[in-house]
Amino acid sequence: MVRAPFLDNRVLMLDIDVIIGEMCLFAAQVGIASVVTIGNNVKVWGQVGISGDIIIEDGATI
């Protein structure tokens, strides 16, 4: 069973090579640049931009 991320129905922009873990939550107006790895159970709230070439660990809140 795959546990898909929860995506808000507003703007979410993903670039190439973005890996998203299980049970993540993304709220409105989130942008993620290329080559980003997001761990499991990560919460990204509205109006957040994530730059490229980083790893976000499990359970982080941004």
Biopython code that builds the backbone (N, CA, C, O; Angstrom):
import numpy as np
from Bio.PDB.StructureBuilder import StructureBuilder

atoms = [
    (1, "MET", "N", (0.836, -1.177, 0.000)),
    (1, "MET", "CA", (0.000, 0.000, 0.000)),
    (1, "MET", "C", (0.884, 1.245, 0.000)),
    (1, "MET", "O", (1.777, 1.376, 0.837)),
    (2, "VAL", "N", (0.640, 2.141, -0.923)),
    (2, "VAL", "CA", (1.400, 3.383, -1.009)),
    (2, "VAL", "C", (0.648, 4.471, -0.252)),
    (2, "VAL", "O", (-0.554, 4.652, -0.446)),
    (3, "ARG", "N", (1.354, 5.191, 0.607)),
    (3, "ARG", "CA", (0.755, 6.309, 1.333)),
    (3, "ARG", "C", (1.137, 7.590, 0.618)),
    (3, "ARG", "O", (2.251, 8.091, 0.765)),
    (4, "ALA", "N", (0.205, 8.109, -0.151)),
    (4, "ALA", "CA", (0.459, 9.275, -0.990)),
    (4, "ALA", "C", (0.491, 10.559, -0.176)),
    (4, "ALA", "O", (-0.126, 10.627, 0.887)),
    (5, "PRO", "N", (1.205, 11.589, -0.659)),
    (5, "PRO", "CA", (1.193, 12.893, 0.016)),
    (5, "PRO", "C", (-0.157, 13.572, -0.135)),
    (5, "PRO", "O", (-0.888, 13.311, -1.090)),
    (6, "PHE", "N", (-0.485, 14.444, 0.811)),
    (6, "PHE", "CA", (-1.699, 15.252, 0.744)),
    (6, "PHE", "C", (-1.355, 16.569, 0.071)),
    (6, "PHE", "O", (-0.469, 17.289, 0.532)),
    (7, "LEU", "N", (-2.041, 16.887, -1.008)),
    (7, "LEU", "CA", (-1.751, 18.103, -1.767)),
    (7, "LEU", "C", (-2.969, 19.015, -1.729)),
    (7, "LEU", "O", (-4.089, 18.580, -1.995)),
    (8, "ASP", "N", (-2.743, 20.275, -1.399)),
    (8, "ASP", "CA", (-3.818, 21.264, -1.416)),
    (8, "ASP", "C", (-4.245, 21.495, -2.860)),
    (8, "ASP", "O", (-3.459, 21.258, -3.777)),
    (9, "ASN", "N", (-5.469, 21.951, -3.076)),
    (9, "ASN", "CA", (-5.959, 22.149, -4.440)),
    (9, "ASN", "C", (-5.546, 23.496, -5.026)),
    (9, "ASN", "O", (-6.042, 23.883, -6.083)),
    (10, "ARG", "N", (-4.667, 24.196, -4.373)),
    (10, "ARG", "CA", (-4.168, 25.464, -4.898)),
    (10, "ARG", "C", (-2.829, 25.227, -5.594)),
    (10, "ARG", "O", (-2.505, 24.084, -5.915)),
    (11, "VAL", "N", (-2.057, 26.258, -5.829)),
    (11, "VAL", "CA", (-0.845, 26.155, -6.640)),
    (11, "VAL", "C", (0.258, 25.368, -5.921)),
    (11, "VAL", "O", (0.643, 25.700, -4.801)),
    (12, "LEU", "N", (0.754, 24.328, -6.580)),
    (12, "LEU", "CA", (1.914, 23.564, -6.129)),
    (12, "LEU", "C", (2.791, 23.356, -7.348)),
    (12, "LEU", "O", (2.370, 22.721, -8.315)),
    (13, "MET", "N", (4.022, 23.889, -7.312)),
    (13, "MET", "CA", (4.935, 23.803, -8.445)),
    (13, "MET", "C", (6.100, 22.885, -8.080)),
    (13, "MET", "O", (6.811, 23.136, -7.107)),
    (14, "LEU", "N", (6.294, 21.824, -8.861)),
    (14, "LEU", "CA", (7.405, 20.893, -8.654)),
    (14, "LEU", "C", (8.312, 20.918, -9.876)),
    (14, "LEU", "O", (7.843, 20.859, -11.012)),
    (15, "ASP", "N", (9.604, 21.006, -9.634)),
    (15, "ASP", "CA", (10.582, 20.959, -10.710)),
    (15, "ASP", "C", (10.994, 19.493, -10.917)),
    (15, "ASP", "O", (10.417, 18.598, -10.300)),
    (16, "ILE", "N", (11.974, 19.247, -11.770)),
    (16, "ILE", "CA", (12.416, 17.881, -12.058)),
    (16, "ILE", "C", (13.195, 17.295, -10.881)),
    (16, "ILE", "O", (13.748, 18.035, -10.068)),
    (17, "ASP", "N", (13.234, 15.979, -10.795)),
    (17, "ASP", "CA", (14.002, 15.228, -9.795)),
    (17, "ASP", "C", (13.621, 15.579, -8.359)),
    (17, "ASP", "O", (14.500, 15.716, -7.509)),
    (18, "VAL", "N", (12.331, 15.727, -8.074)),
    (18, "VAL", "CA", (11.846, 15.947, -6.714)),
    (18, "VAL", "C", (11.300, 14.620, -6.206)),
    (18, "VAL", "O", (10.430, 14.016, -6.834)),
    (19, "ILE", "N", (11.816, 14.168, -5.063)),
    (19, "ILE", "CA", (11.370, 12.924, -4.457)),
    (19, "ILE", "C", (10.610, 13.270, -3.179)),
    (19, "ILE", "O", (11.138, 13.950, -2.299)),
    (20, "ILE", "N", (9.356, 12.792, -3.082)),
    (20, "ILE", "CA", (8.508, 13.099, -1.938)),
    (20, "ILE", "C", (8.213, 11.805, -1.193)),
    (20, "ILE", "O", (7.788, 10.815, -1.788)),
    (21, "GLY", "N", (8.448, 11.825, 0.132)),
    (21, "GLY", "CA", (8.205, 10.657, 0.969)),
    (21, "GLY", "C", (6.734, 10.420, 1.235)),
    (21, "GLY", "O", (5.871, 11.087, 0.665)),
    (22, "GLU", "N", (6.455, 9.457, 2.113)),
    (22, "GLU", "CA", (5.083, 9.078, 2.448)),
    (22, "GLU", "C", (4.464, 10.060, 3.432)),
    (22, "GLU", "O", (5.151, 10.664, 4.255)),
    (23, "MET", "N", (3.141, 10.203, 3.325)),
    (23, "MET", "CA", (2.322, 10.961, 4.283)),
    (23, "MET", "C", (2.790, 12.401, 4.492)),
    (23, "MET", "O", (2.786, 12.895, 5.619)),
    (24, "CYS", "N", (3.190, 13.073, 3.419)),
    (24, "CYS", "CA", (3.582, 14.481, 3.494)),
    (24, "CYS", "C", (2.360, 15.362, 3.259)),
    (24, "CYS", "O", (1.386, 14.937, 2.637)),
    (25, "LEU", "N", (2.421, 16.590, 3.759)),
    (25, "LEU", "CA", (1.323, 17.544, 3.602)),
    (25, "LEU", "C", (1.869, 18.814, 2.973)),
    (25, "LEU", "O", (2.839, 19.387, 3.469)),
    (26, "PHE", "N", (1.243, 19.264, 1.866)),
    (26, "PHE", "CA", (1.638, 20.488, 1.189)),
    (26, "PHE", "C", (0.440, 21.416, 1.116)),
    (26, "PHE", "O", (-0.596, 21.056, 0.556)),
    (27, "ALA", "N", (0.577, 22.611, 1.682)),
    (27, "ALA", "CA", (-0.510, 23.594, 1.637)),
    (27, "ALA", "C", (-0.311, 24.511, 0.429)),
    (27, "ALA", "O", (0.565, 24.264, -0.399)),
    (28, "ALA", "N", (-1.110, 25.552, 0.327)),
    (28, "ALA", "CA", (-1.168, 26.417, -0.854)),
    (28, "ALA", "C", (0.146, 27.141, -1.145)),
    (28, "ALA", "O", (0.906, 27.476, -0.237)),
    (29, "GLN", "N", (0.387, 27.368, -2.413)),
    (29, "GLN", "CA", (1.484, 28.173, -2.935)),
    (29, "GLN", "C", (2.855, 27.674, -2.477)),
    (29, "GLN", "O", (3.622, 28.416, -1.864)),
    (30, "VAL", "N", (3.148, 26.427, -2.779)),
    (30, "VAL", "CA", (4.444, 25.826, -2.463)),
    (30, "VAL", "C", (5.187, 25.594, -3.766)),
    (30, "VAL", "O", (4.625, 25.058, -4.722)),
    (31, "GLY", "N", (6.455, 25.998, -3.804)),
    (31, "GLY", "CA", (7.303, 25.769, -4.960)),
    (31, "GLY", "C", (8.549, 25.015, -4.548)),
    (31, "GLY", "O", (9.199, 25.373, -3.567)),
    (32, "ILE", "N", (8.888, 23.962, -5.298)),
    (32, "ILE", "CA", (10.048, 23.138, -4.963)),
    (32, "ILE", "C", (10.951, 23.063, -6.183)),
    (32, "ILE", "O", (10.523, 22.632, -7.254)),
    (33, "ALA", "N", (12.208, 23.486, -6.019)),
    (33, "ALA", "CA", (13.173, 23.485, -7.114)),
    (33, "ALA", "C", (13.719, 22.076, -7.345)),
    (33, "ALA", "O", (13.372, 21.144, -6.619)),
    (34, "SER", "N", (14.566, 21.928, -8.350)),
    (34, "SER", "CA", (15.043, 20.607, -8.754)),
    (34, "SER", "C", (16.003, 19.972, -7.759)),
    (34, "SER", "O", (16.655, 20.651, -6.965)),
    (35, "VAL", "N", (16.067, 18.650, -7.830)),
    (35, "VAL", "CA", (16.952, 17.800, -7.042)),
    (35, "VAL", "C", (16.732, 18.031, -5.540)),
    (35, "VAL", "O", (17.665, 18.373, -4.813)),
    (36, "VAL", "N", (15.499, 17.840, -5.093)),
    (36, "VAL", "CA", (15.144, 17.951, -3.679)),
    (36, "VAL", "C", (14.570, 16.616, -3.234)),
    (36, "VAL", "O", (13.739, 16.031, -3.928)),
    (37, "THR", "N", (15.013, 16.134, -2.074)),
    (37, "THR", "CA", (14.474, 14.920, -1.479)),
    (37, "THR", "C", (13.749, 15.307, -0.198)),
    (37, "THR", "O", (14.333, 15.926, 0.692)),
    (38, "ILE", "N", (12.476, 14.940, -0.108)),
    (38, "ILE", "CA", (11.657, 15.262, 1.054)),
    (38, "ILE", "C", (11.324, 13.954, 1.754)),
    (38, "ILE", "O", (10.795, 13.030, 1.138)),
    (39, "GLY", "N", (11.637, 13.879, 3.049)),
    (39, "GLY", "CA", (11.412, 12.663, 3.830)),
    (39, "GLY", "C", (9.939, 12.393, 4.093)),
    (39, "GLY", "O", (9.064, 13.041, 3.519)),
    (40, "ASN", "N", (9.678, 11.431, 4.965)),
    (40, "ASN", "CA", (8.317, 11.046, 5.321)),
    (40, "ASN", "C", (7.728, 11.997, 6.364)),
    (40, "ASN", "O", (8.461, 12.575, 7.166)),
    (41, "ASN", "N", (6.404, 12.157, 6.349)),
    (41, "ASN", "CA", (5.663, 12.950, 7.337)),
    (41, "ASN", "C", (6.131, 14.404, 7.433)),
    (41, "ASN", "O", (6.161, 14.973, 8.524)),
    (42, "VAL", "N", (6.493, 14.998, 6.312)),
    (42, "VAL", "CA", (6.930, 16.397, 6.277)),
    (42, "VAL", "C", (5.716, 17.277, 5.999)),
    (42, "VAL", "O", (4.882, 16.938, 5.159)),
    (43, "LYS", "N", (5.612, 18.414, 6.708)),
    (43, "LYS", "CA", (4.531, 19.370, 6.501)),
    (43, "LYS", "C", (5.130, 20.657, 5.931)),
    (43, "LYS", "O", (6.032, 21.248, 6.525)),
    (44, "VAL", "N", (4.617, 21.084, 4.773)),
    (44, "VAL", "CA", (5.069, 22.314, 4.139)),
    (44, "VAL", "C", (3.850, 23.226, 4.015)),
    (44, "VAL", "O", (2.948, 22.952, 3.224)),
    (45, "TRP", "N", (3.822, 24.300, 4.789)),
    (45, "TRP", "CA", (2.661, 25.190, 4.821)),
    (45, "TRP", "C", (2.723, 26.213, 3.694)),
    (45, "TRP", "O", (3.684, 26.214, 2.925)),
    (46, "GLY", "N", (1.740, 27.069, 3.577)),
    (46, "GLY", "CA", (1.549, 27.973, 2.454)),
    (46, "GLY", "C", (2.645, 29.002, 2.254)),
    (46, "GLY", "O", (3.302, 29.433, 3.201)),
    (47, "GLN", "N", (2.824, 29.384, 1.001)),
    (47, "GLN", "CA", (3.767, 30.397, 0.546)),
    (47, "GLN", "C", (5.206, 30.070, 0.939)),
    (47, "GLN", "O", (5.910, 30.894, 1.522)),
    (48, "VAL", "N", (5.624, 28.851, 0.607)),
    (48, "VAL", "CA", (6.981, 28.389, 0.899)),
    (48, "VAL", "C", (7.684, 28.067, -0.406)),
    (48, "VAL", "O", (7.103, 27.443, -1.294)),
    (49, "GLY", "N", (8.930, 28.492, -0.521)),
    (49, "GLY", "CA", (9.780, 28.124, -1.640)),
    (49, "GLY", "C", (10.964, 27.331, -1.128)),
    (49, "GLY", "O", (11.625, 27.750, -0.178)),
    (50, "ILE", "N", (11.243, 26.192, -1.741)),
    (50, "ILE", "CA", (12.357, 25.331, -1.330)),
    (50, "ILE", "C", (13.376, 25.320, -2.457)),
    (50, "ILE", "O", (13.063, 24.947, -3.588)),
    (51, "SER", "N", (14.610, 25.737, -2.137)),
    (51, "SER", "CA", (15.663, 25.800, -3.154)),
    (51, "SER", "C", (16.163, 24.403, -3.500)),
    (51, "SER", "O", (15.862, 23.438, -2.796)),
    (52, "GLY", "N", (16.916, 24.296, -4.568)),
    (52, "GLY", "CA", (17.380, 23.014, -5.069)),
    (52, "GLY", "C", (18.554, 22.424, -4.312)),
    (52, "GLY", "O", (19.213, 23.098, -3.520)),
    (53, "ASP", "N", (18.800, 21.142, -4.578)),
    (53, "ASP", "CA", (19.952, 20.397, -4.063)),
    (53, "ASP", "C", (19.971, 20.303, -2.542)),
    (53, "ASP", "O", (21.015, 20.512, -1.924)),
    (54, "ILE", "N", (18.823, 19.991, -1.926)),
    (54, "ILE", "CA", (18.793, 19.809, -0.472)),
    (54, "ILE", "C", (17.992, 18.554, -0.123)),
    (54, "ILE", "O", (17.258, 18.011, -0.949)),
    (55, "ILE", "N", (18.157, 18.111, 1.127)),
    (55, "ILE", "CA", (17.404, 16.983, 1.675)),
    (55, "ILE", "C", (16.661, 17.491, 2.912)),
    (55, "ILE", "O", (17.259, 18.100, 3.799)),
    (56, "ILE", "N", (15.360, 17.235, 2.961)),
    (56, "ILE", "CA", (14.554, 17.597, 4.117)),
    (56, "ILE", "C", (14.260, 16.317, 4.874)),
    (56, "ILE", "O", (13.684, 15.385, 4.314)),
    (57, "GLU", "N", (14.648, 16.259, 6.138)),
    (57, "GLU", "CA", (14.562, 15.035, 6.926)),
    (57, "GLU", "C", (13.122, 14.704, 7.323)),
    (57, "GLU", "O", (12.240, 15.559, 7.247)),
    (58, "ASP", "N", (12.893, 13.472, 7.742)),
    (58, "ASP", "CA", (11.579, 13.003, 8.183)),
    (58, "ASP", "C", (11.027, 13.876, 9.318)),
    (58, "ASP", "O", (11.763, 14.281, 10.218)),
    (59, "GLY", "N", (9.724, 14.158, 9.259)),
    (59, "GLY", "CA", (9.032, 14.856, 10.327)),
    (59, "GLY", "C", (9.244, 16.365, 10.386)),
    (59, "GLY", "O", (8.784, 17.005, 11.332)),
    (60, "ALA", "N", (9.916, 16.942, 9.419)),
    (60, "ALA", "CA", (10.173, 18.391, 9.435)),
    (60, "ALA", "C", (8.888, 19.164, 9.146)),
    (60, "ALA", "O", (8.008, 18.685, 8.431)),
    (61, "THR", "N", (8.795, 20.376, 9.719)),
    (61, "THR", "CA", (7.704, 21.301, 9.424)),
    (61, "THR", "C", (8.301, 22.588, 8.898)),
    (61, "THR", "O", (9.163, 23.188, 9.541)),
    (62, "ILE", "N", (7.845, 23.015, 7.725)),
    (62, "ILE", "CA", (8.387, 24.209, 7.088)),
    (62, "ILE", "C", (7.257, 25.192, 6.890)),
    (62, "ILE", "O", (7.474, 26.284, 6.365)),
]
sb = StructureBuilder()
sb.init_structure("model")
sb.init_model(0)
sb.init_chain("A")
sb.init_seg("    ")
for serial, (resi, resn, name, xyz) in enumerate(atoms, 1):
    if name == "N":
        sb.init_residue(resn, " ", resi, " ")
    sb.init_atom(name, np.array(xyz, "f"), 0.0, 1.0, " ", f" {name:<3s}", serial, name[0])
structure = sb.get_structure()
